[in-house]
């Protein structure tokens, strides 16, 4: 057990799997010689050689297409999108081929697509998005969004083990900001099991990714200033998502906020809110609240980006509103 | 439950097991003034006869259930207009809150409407369509809040789904509860605090303060016209509507009990089933020999089931966990076997599991007699309560219909259930006297052991079945 950043945890998990399993290889733009845009694969090419750490041309279609083929032939590819935003180029291969191959032909497609996602550092509209809900809508794909270093490693190992295509959204704003103890040994974090980030009685915040920390800071503030007790559920994986844990928490607190960094309309929060309305209506003591980014591209200007992303004060205000209801 | 300014009087819960009550006498009549806590009516239930005090001071506006009628607990019996709330100006509701209007719908003159908050909430959601049905409206239209502690702020009487549900479960009048939510809304915390502090009893003695949680949805027991206003336990209680070509009949208490037990067993134990094939040739031979003797001397048939039961009891001695129980965090084992047998009722519509006590003390004849006895009494409905309690291991025998395999459900809180199936003649590989493999015709029976894997592992179950088979296959003439 050692303290590691979120980024180191991803890197370590990937390296361990490559050492353990020769079928695992990485491919992406600048992942080899340069060690990746964020240095997740630094030193990988030296250790594993250019055939297992492949520098690809700027062509996400080719990267994911190649991975799909390799996976069908028995390999366990881990693709890196330099930014999650660029995954849209690979949409066709992911959605039309990889997601449906197993259904159509019975062949598993064990690929992992690492997608550095999220904003908070003025990356602008092409380098800050959180496209998890688009892929959550596609049957055949799995979608994970780790928030802690421990989960980052465990979920990556699970993703590599999984026989289906998995989109692994790693939040760039957590890379070096978040540090925590991570077990040295190999372990897996199961899909579809939410993590209680903080226990509480008055209301529940369902969230994932970087927003877990925004929620936690807000929860600290209202606990101190208003005596409001907030429960925070970190979903960890969006597909599959832990509906059971969410409904159990709704039963406990009867007031729920769904918080995500992705934009509002069609965001995955809508699915959660609808499921709560459908299956826990008689547990509700207030309307389910959604706190999300507005329906615009991610702005570049720091002041605008701050206004765009849910901030601690926004969450505090929303918690108070919900508590007072 | 109050709909707006009216205070409802409901059939109180006079004990956990009491589900209905009969009105023996109305002490007050419609239009009469009544003080809070003054006796309003007298009721009679299975447990007690008692007086029901008025939950509020005011005028007894309307009696909804007449003397002699029997209704379910929670049924609205009468409505009281609280002091100071009479004679509202129908055209000028002081309260401008539009969402309240439907919730104020006066009760129909007929048998009481569903008086729960759920119903109120529903009609609120139905944007007034129902609420506007003209009625003999003795009740005043929406008006000032009378003595209800909540204020008239917009939304003050909005009842959230969870509050509606809790109110219905506990027979609490939401209007009596001080609200701390926005605009005086009653929050979940408010109502839970109110119930916990005994407020329900203090403020509305007619309301069952401690209604039992609705575990099994109770389809309003025998309350023909009043069925809808049973304090409907949340979701499942909606009466099933018959579609064309369908017949709907109420579940019997036994069916409900079986349904609940089976579901609970699957939710409790980790069910696993292992099967084994047993050559019953020796048993078959001995059985045909004993048959006449047993019939003539004792009037009892030495069934295959009796042989299996005898062998199972003997084998259980070596496998105490199979005869055991998980009780909390502890493992319970016993020096005795209380052997249950699943018996179908004569009408084919139910199942009961009578037990044979101290089965470990019975020989083959004793077990055969005991099985015949409990089976006969089960079919004739002459079992005593103690005959069906405390089983430690169960045998079920669906083989009578020719089935050769099954995965029965464990009778809780036991650890296992043995299934016995049809004895069928099958080509079987045996060794002849020269030690050569030959095919012979043998009477083969399948046995299954379905066990709770929380306590019994597969290897243990396998050894149990192996030993049981060994006992049956090597049954000697002098064995009992």
Interface residues (C-beta under 8 A of the other chain):
Chain A: X254 X281 X282 X283 X284 X285 X286 X324 X325
Chain B: X160 X161 X162 X163 X164 X165 X181 X182 X185 X187 X188 X234 X235
